[in-house]
Amino acid sequence: MRHTSATAALLATAVIGGLGIIPTTAHAQAGSSEARAAWIKSCDDKKNEAGYACGHWQLVMRDGRKIAVKDAAANGVDGKGRKVEYAGLFAISGDGHVIAYERARDHRIVVRGTTGGPVKVLAASLVPKRYGTDSASLYLSPKGDRLLIDHTDDHERVPGKVVTIATGKVVQVPAMGEVRGFSADGDEVLTKDYNSDNTSTLIAYRADGGSVKRTPPQVVANAALTTLAADGKTVAVIVSGDEDAKKAPRLRIYDLETGDLSAGVDLALKPGQTPYLARWSGDGQLTVFLQSGEYGTTAVVRVLTADVRTGAVTRTDRYSISKTRYTFSVAGE
């Protein structure tokens, strides 16, 4: 269903308002509130011959505008509070209407609408000070109503935390695995845990604290991408293409409850075009993202809808990210 810009703005305001994040009238009327991506500039450290994140995070909006998020930290900090060269934490909800980021002045995690309005400051305990933010990652649910804070180091000691933005309720995700992101409705988080017998387990953790898990076959365990649908059990599995063998990326569907695995279909892409991100929509459509452009050149992002029965793809969006970027993140990543 296609909305006019005025209707879309009203819908976005209603959704964000449910999180306790009300955009101001001036911001709501300024244009589209949907962000496609965010990026931050790279500066050169001539002494160490390396690049580092600098300047302000920039939102790439659906209507073509660029919006600087001036209170977002350009850089994270380590456990001693020292600035690191890595970019500060930043995430965009899948619908593009909510952002979460590390605030520059105190490195607290905050959430707000993309085009402004009040900022909701989350509990400081979500990121233990002794670990800093440089080992953490942020994931927003598709509607931006939940936020996952994960730590890429010290998995045995630091569990992930899923916080419901409106209430502040926190559910822990055991610190054992690799986060694969939220389900399409944001009610589950998919992780991949590595076992001592060289197998792995996919686990869907529910917001109520329950879970569904299964040890999948190798084709699923070793896939380039896995993403969870709104039903909390259907997993889209994308296997990398093979340029040497001239094989296109393949798509299969795996049922986390029953263990059923569909036959594979080739995605209508070139062998070298394995998507780097995939996500389900609430109505069961699968969207995949392709990126081209090496570091130091303009990045081009193509957004495609994939037919899970035939592998046919339809382009729904295309945009570019500055060649001066240090890093970037797309909506839902």
Phi, psi and omega in degrees: 000124181266130180255148170291162182299324180293315180295317179300320180296320179293320178296316179298318179298321180294315180295312182294325178299328178294343178268358185081020180238093186263117177294148176289158181300319181299317180290320183297329183270356187287338182151198180301140177260012183263123177262136175276320187197173173221146179216161178225145187289155174254132174246155183266132172262096186296330181293316182260001179053048180217161178263157176215156180289139182207165178079203182256146168298138182242126175273135174260107187273158181301326182273009176095350179289158171243129181237124177277133176262089194287340180264005178276140181291131174289327184230149174277181177230153176272186184295346177258008178082010180274138179295139176247165182284341182292152181293148174297161182293139181202138177210152178235136177296157182300328179276356175080009186258348184229141175235148173234141183201170178270119184287138188295319191285335182218001178062025170282153177273128182231160181226140175201172174290156185297327184260015174117201184096183182300146179259130178264118181268125181272166184301136180299332183292347179296333175235097181306130186302327183292346178258342183070189181252352186290343178256008183257160175223149178246140174226122175264143175293164184306323179265358180076016181271348176225152180229132174255128174249116183242151177246128182278347176244163175055044183303327183292337188250339186239098178290154172288160181228127174256118181249131172278118191300315186293327186251339184082001180297136183242133173241130182274144173251120183310141187274065183236339193229193183253122183287133177250359174109177179282157169289174186295335178257000178079007182272349179225159171238129179265131176230160174240118180256140180261129184261163183289343181263022178069018170254174176223160182235132172268132181229130173255109178271128181271157181295339179274002178100348177280180181202159172234132182216155178198146174273111187275168173294164185301326182296331176277314183300324184262010183294154178292322183219143168224139179215144191259134179280175185293339181283355177077007181222336183274120184246124171278131184240122179245121179263135184302147172286167181230106183294319181297318180272359181057042179253130179286160173302146182242149182241133173225161180241128183241136178261114184291337180276316186262338185086003179292139180232126182285163170294152182277151171233143176286133170287144182283063181226162176288157181306328182271009185250047175294126178301150177257353178207142176219148175204148175274150169267168181298333181265013172091010175273145180255127179247136177235152183240133175244144177232139172228156181111112180288166177303133183094354174237164180297131176272137177243126179251128175246132180250125186232143169266130182251133175279116186288346179271324187246340184085359178295147180235148178230126180286130179248343180197158176205131179206168183237156178238139185308144177289348179272007185294148166270314175204167174212162179221134180264163180300126179091359182281000000 
